[in-house]
Amino acid sequence: MVGPVALVGIAAAVDGIRGGEPRLEPRADGAGTAVSAESVSGTLAYLDGRCRLHRIVLPSGAEPNAPRSVDCGLTLDPAGRLARHGETRQPRGALLARCTDGHVTVRAPGGAAILRRRGCAPAWKPDGGLTYVADGSLRLSSGLRAGRLLLSGRDVSRAVGQASATIGPTRLREVAWLDDQRFAALLGTSRPPGPEALDLVLVFEGRRAVRGAGFLAPRLSGLTASPRGGHVVVRTGRGPREALTFLDRDGNPSSLSFVNAHAIAWSPDERWAVVATRRSVLLFRATGPHLRLRRFAIVATDIAWMR
């Protein structure tokens, strides 16, 4: 059972943020010492507005090699590999899934389609299983033509009713898997209290919502999970009102949100994260005291944290 839904609008979601970026001051960790940049390592891959692929060393920001021109319209997967827009790659695998014309298509890199299912919003489980949304339900790709049912529209309605009786009818739009049993679900509602329809994020364990507040706000999209499933991030708004809001693995909103931000990348251990805003890229500590370690004066359309 879930608790009351947090009726969080855009203004509340970005509380404490000024000037288009969060004001994150350095703090001491639990031992009373300042967080050191030496604990950050890896390479940040990013695409710029001129369709060039860059790689910079973290935390210094040094770029050892010249950027490489790539086809426009490509994105980066979490491992920093190029992919077509809307295409998602199997964890620790080679298969790629994409929704086109109301169907989910799975293919091998450079190869023909090997699977096609009616539905959309493909999402890979950590174990490599593929799920997708069809007719408002969540299904697991299997030998069955319709796929195995994981979450029905009735399950969604029951969870929403337990969270709040005033939201109105909802429909499952997309999911992000936190582990092989737990997933965050983005639900679209059709009874707005104002000029914009509201959307809702709830976290499910199997076919039941976990106990958590949930997150309700207009125009939600881009639901993603951190590598180890400790965090959920969702995009709110569009254009100048766009923001990234952080939730815990139970769906409770945290105090951390970034306005004018459109992309996020995580370190493999989830201790650090990078967000891309309209003016810069910010590196910060994602666990414990939030610390903006460094601001890079680069404009990125997409980012990925490479080992």
C-alpha positions in Angstrom: 0.0 0.0 0.0 1.2 3.5 -0.7 0.7 6.6 1.3 -0.8 10.0 0.2 0.7 11.2 -3.0 2.9 14.3 -2.8 1.1 17.0 -4.7 4.3 18.6 -5.9 4.1 21.3 -8.6 6.9 22.8 -10.6 7.6 25.6 -8.1 7.8 23.2 -5.1 10.0 20.7 -7.1 12.7 23.3 -7.6 12.5 25.0 -4.2 15.8 26.5 -3.1 17.1 26.9 -6.7 18.1 30.3 -7.9 19.4 31.6 -11.2 18.6 28.4 -13.2 21.0 26.1 -11.3 21.0 24.7 -7.8 23.0 26.4 -5.1 25.0 23.5 -3.8 27.5 24.5 -1.2 30.4 22.3 -0.1 29.7 20.5 3.2 31.5 18.1 5.5 30.9 14.4 5.3 29.9 12.3 8.3 33.4 12.2 9.6 33.6 16.0 9.6 36.1 16.3 6.7 35.6 18.0 3.3 34.7 15.7 0.4 37.7 15.3 -1.8 37.8 15.3 -5.6 40.1 12.3 -5.5 37.2 10.0 -4.9 35.8 10.9 -8.4 37.2 9.0 -11.4 36.0 8.1 -14.9 35.4 9.7 -18.3 32.5 11.8 -19.2 31.3 11.4 -22.8 29.1 14.1 -24.2 27.5 15.3 -27.5 27.5 19.0 -28.4 25.1 21.0 -30.6 27.4 20.6 -33.6 27.1 16.8 -33.6 30.5 16.1 -32.1 31.4 13.5 -29.6 33.7 14.6 -26.7 35.4 12.7 -23.9 36.7 14.5 -20.8 38.5 13.2 -17.8 36.8 13.5 -14.4 37.2 15.4 -12.2 39.8 17.6 -14.0 37.7 18.2 -17.2 40.8 17.7 -19.4 40.0 16.6 -23.0 43.0 14.5 -24.2 41.7 14.0 -27.7 40.0 16.1 -30.3 36.2 15.7 -30.6 34.9 13.3 -33.3 32.1 14.3 -35.7 29.1 11.9 -35.6 25.8 11.7 -37.3 23.3 14.2 -36.0 20.3 12.8 -34.2 22.2 10.2 -32.2 22.2 9.9 -28.4 24.4 8.2 -25.9 23.5 5.1 -23.9 24.6 4.8 -20.2 27.9 3.2 -21.2 28.7 6.1 -23.6 28.0 4.2 -26.8 26.2 5.9 -29.7 22.6 5.0 -30.4 19.7 6.2 -32.5 17.3 8.5 -30.8 14.8 6.5 -28.7 16.8 3.3 -28.9 17.7 1.5 -25.6 20.5 -1.1 -25.2 20.2 -4.3 -23.3 22.3 -4.2 -20.0 25.5 -6.2 -20.4 24.2 -7.3 -23.8 24.1 -6.3 -27.5 20.4 -6.1 -28.3 18.7 -2.8 -29.0 15.0 -2.0 -28.6 13.0 0.9 -30.1 9.4 1.9 -30.5 8.3 2.8 -34.0 4.8 3.1 -35.3 3.2 1.6 -32.2 5.5 -1.5 -32.2 8.6 -2.4 -30.2 11.4 -3.7 -32.4 14.5 -5.5 -31.1 17.6 -5.8 -33.3 21.2 -6.7 -33.0 23.7 -3.9 -33.8 23.8 -3.5 -37.5 21.4 -6.3 -38.1 17.8 -6.9 -39.0 14.9 -7.0 -36.5 14.7 -10.2 -34.5 11.6 -9.4 -32.6 8.5 -7.2 -33.0 5.7 -6.7 -30.5 2.7 -4.3 -30.5 3.3 -1.7 -27.9 5.8 1.0 -26.9 8.1 2.3 -24.1 10.6 -0.5 -24.2 12.6 -0.9 -20.9 15.2 -3.5 -20.0 15.3 -5.3 -16.7 18.8 -5.6 -15.1 18.7 -9.3 -15.9 18.3 -8.5 -19.6 14.6 -9.2 -20.0 12.7 -6.7 -22.1 9.4 -5.1 -21.0 7.1 -2.8 -22.8 3.7 -1.1 -22.5 0.7 -2.3 -24.5 -2.9 -1.2 -23.9 -2.0 0.4 -20.6 -0.4 -2.8 -19.2 3.2 -3.8 -18.7 4.3 -6.9 -20.4 7.5 -9.0 -20.5 8.7 -10.2 -23.9 8.5 -13.9 -24.1 7.5 -16.7 -26.5 3.9 -15.6 -26.2 2.6 -13.3 -29.0 1.2 -10.8 -26.5 4.1 -11.2 -24.0 3.7 -12.2 -20.3 1.5 -9.8 -18.2 3.4 -8.1 -15.4 1.1 -5.2 -14.5 -2.5 -4.7 -15.6 -4.5 -1.6 -16.0 -6.6 -2.8 -13.0 -3.4 -3.1 -10.9 -2.6 0.5 -11.8 -6.0 1.8 -10.9 -5.9 0.0 -7.6 -2.5 1.6 -6.7 -3.7 5.1 -7.7 -6.8 4.7 -5.7 -4.8 3.8 -2.6 -2.5 6.8 -3.2 -5.2 9.4 -3.8 -8.9 9.3 -4.6 -8.9 12.6 -6.4 -6.4 12.0 -9.2 -8.8 10.5 -11.6 -8.3 7.9 -14.4 -4.7 7.0 -15.2 -2.8 5.1 -17.9 0.7 3.5 -17.8 3.1 5.3 -20.1 6.6 4.1 -19.2 8.7 2.3 -16.6 12.3 2.3 -15.3 13.6 -0.8 -13.6 15.4 -0.4 -10.2 16.1 -4.1 -9.8 14.6 -7.3 -11.3 11.4 -6.9 -9.1 11.0 -3.2 -8.4 10.3 -0.6 -11.0 9.2 3.1 -11.2 6.1 3.7 -13.3 5.1 6.9 -15.0 1.3 7.2 -15.1 -0.6 9.8 -17.2 -3.8 11.2 -15.7 -6.7 12.6 -17.5 -8.5 14.8 -15.0 -6.4 17.9 -14.5 -7.2 20.4 -11.7 -5.9 23.3 -13.9 -4.8 24.1 -17.5 -2.2 21.2 -17.6 -2.8 17.5 -17.1 -1.0 16.0 -14.2 1.2 12.9 -14.3 2.1 10.6 -11.5 5.2 8.5 -10.6 4.7 5.4 -8.3 7.1 2.6 -7.5 5.9 -1.0 -7.8 7.2 -4.3 -6.4 5.6 -6.9 -8.7 2.0 -5.9 -9.1 1.7 -3.9 -5.9 2.8 -0.3 -5.2 5.4 0.1 -2.4 4.7 2.3 0.6 5.9 5.8 -0.5 4.6 9.2 -1.3 4.8 9.2 -5.0 5.3 12.2 -7.2 2.6 14.2 -8.9 3.3 17.1 -11.3 2.5 18.4 -14.8 4.2 17.1 -17.9 6.4 14.4 -16.6 8.7 12.5 -18.9 12.2 10.8 -19.2 11.9 8.5 -16.3 15.3 6.9 -15.5 16.9 4.9 -12.7 20.4 5.1 -11.4 22.8 2.2 -12.1 22.2 0.4 -8.8 18.5 1.3 -8.4 19.0 3.6 -5.5 17.5 6.7 -7.2 14.8 7.6 -9.7 15.0 10.8 -11.8 12.1 12.3 -13.8 11.9 15.3 -16.1 9.2 17.9 -15.3 8.0 20.6 -17.7 9.3 21.7 -21.1 11.6 24.4 -22.4 12.4 27.1 -19.8 10.3 25.3 -17.2 12.2 22.0 -17.7 13.8 20.4 -14.6 15.2 17.1 -13.3 13.7 16.0 -10.0 15.2 13.2 -7.8 13.1 10.5 -6.0 14.3 7.7 -3.7 13.7 4.1 -4.6 10.3 4.2 -2.9 9.2 7.2 -5.0 9.6 9.9 -2.3 10.8 13.2 -3.8 14.1 14.5 -2.4 15.1 18.1 -2.0 17.4 17.8 -5.0 16.2 19.2 -8.3 17.8 21.0 -11.3 16.0 23.5 -13.4 16.9 24.0 -17.1 18.5 20.5 -17.0 17.8 17.8 -19.6 20.3 14.9 -19.1 21.9 13.0 -16.2 24.7 10.5 -16.0 25.8 8.5 -12.9 29.1 7.1 -11.6 28.9 3.3 -11.5 28.8 3.3 -7.7 26.0 6.1 -7.6 28.1 8.3 -5.3 28.5 11.0 -8.0 26.3 12.3 -10.8 26.6 14.8 -13.7 23.7 16.9 -15.1 23.6 18.9 -18.3 21.9 22.2 -18.2 21.3 24.8 -20.9 24.6 26.6 -19.9 26.9 24.1 -18.3 27.5 20.6 -16.9 27.6 20.1 -13.1 29.4 17.4 -11.2 28.1 16.8 -7.7 27.9 14.2 -5.0 24.6 12.3 -5.3 24.6 10.6 -1.8 25.0 12.1 1.6 25.6 15.9 1.7 25.1 17.2 -1.8 28.2 18.9 -3.0 28.7 20.7 -6.4 32.3 19.7 -6.9 32.8 21.3 -10.3 31.0 23.3 -12.9 32.2 22.7 -16.5 31.5 25.5 -19.0 30.4 23.2 -21.7 27.0 22.8 -23.4 26.0 19.2 -24.0 22.9 17.7 -25.6 23.5 14.3 -24.0 26.0 12.8 -21.5 27.2 9.5 -20.3 29.6 8.4 -17.5 32.2 5.9 -18.7 34.4 3.9 -16.4 
